[in-house]
Amino acid sequence: MKKLIVLAASIFMLQACDDGDITLESFNFDEQIVRECTDNNLIFKINNDELLLINIPESSFANVETPDGSPRIVNVSTSNQIIYRIYSDNVSTNNICSLIPPATPVVKNEWNATGGTIEIITDALYASDGITITGYNHNIKFVNVNFSGSSNSFSFTEYNFGNYVTN
């Protein structure tokens, strides 16, 4: 009798656990390097079939050091975009930077940032002599960024995008 009650309770619990097909989106690009398109303002990270892309003016990456505790702030908007995509197959730089994107892989899902800020901290990079500046490192962080897609939305309080180096 106990086995029958346990079996009935187990079946009831399995049927009662319907998550409504809600998918909580999250991404992890920590091990990926920041890449850029040479013909436009796109900087991005690729992780197999996932893409995290920033489209902001080049002037956001001014080659001037930011004072300690005062990052350069870019408000997310329709002209300052962060886009997260999942493709049907692995994606490459050629898929992102082509003037006419190839037919495959196809974008399966896309989420656009609808609010928040991009914080950029810029530091000079020096040659071994400690005097000559060889470039600038721009550390990029998303703060209170909300993503919205056709089926759901998600947000990050803070997400460290990574370092983008300019000459």
QUIKA-V967002 format. One record per pair of residues at least 24 apart in sequence whose C-alpha atoms are under 7 Angstrom apart, sorted by the first residue. I is the first residue (numbers start at 1). J is the second residue. D is the distance in whole Angstrom. If there is no record, write none. Layout:
BEGIN
[[I:J:D] [I:J:D]]
END
This chain:
BEGIN
[[25:154:6] [34:162:7] [34:163:7] [34:164:6] [37:97:5] [48:90:5] [48:91:6] [49:86:6] [49:87:5] [49:88:7] [49:89:5] [49:90:4] [49:91:5] [50:85:6] [50:86:5] [50:87:6] [51:84:6] [51:85:5] [51:86:7] [52:83:6] [52:84:5] [52:85:7] [53:82:6] [53:83:5] [53:84:6] [54:81:6] [54:82:5] [54:83:7] [55:80:6] [55:81:5] [55:82:6] [56:80:5] [56:81:6] [61:138:7] [63:136:6] [64:122:7] [65:122:5] [65:123:5] [65:124:6] [66:121:6] [66:122:5] [66:123:7] [71:119:6] [71:120:5] [71:121:5] [72:119:6] [72:120:5] [72:121:6] [73:117:7] [73:118:6] [73:119:5] [73:120:6] [74:117:6] [74:118:5] [74:119:6] [75:116:6] [75:117:5] [75:118:6] [76:113:7] [76:114:7] [76:115:5] [76:116:6] [76:117:5] [76:118:7] [77:114:7] [77:115:7] [81:113:7] [82:112:6] [82:113:5] [83:111:6] [83:112:5] [83:113:6] [84:110:6] [84:111:5] [84:112:6] [85:109:6] [85:110:4] [85:111:6] [86:110:7] [110:149:6] [111:147:6] [111:148:5] [111:149:4] [112:147:5] [112:148:5] [112:149:7] [113:145:6] [113:146:5] [113:147:4] [113:148:6] [114:146:6] [114:147:6] [114:148:7] [115:145:5] [115:146:5] [116:143:6] [116:144:5] [116:145:4] [116:146:7] [117:142:6] [117:143:5] [117:144:7] [117:145:6] [118:142:5] [118:143:6] [134:167:7] [135:165:7] [135:166:6] [135:167:4] [136:165:6] [136:166:5] [136:167:6] [137:163:6] [137:164:6] [137:165:5] [137:166:7] [138:163:5] [138:164:5] [138:165:6] [139:163:4] [139:164:6]]
END
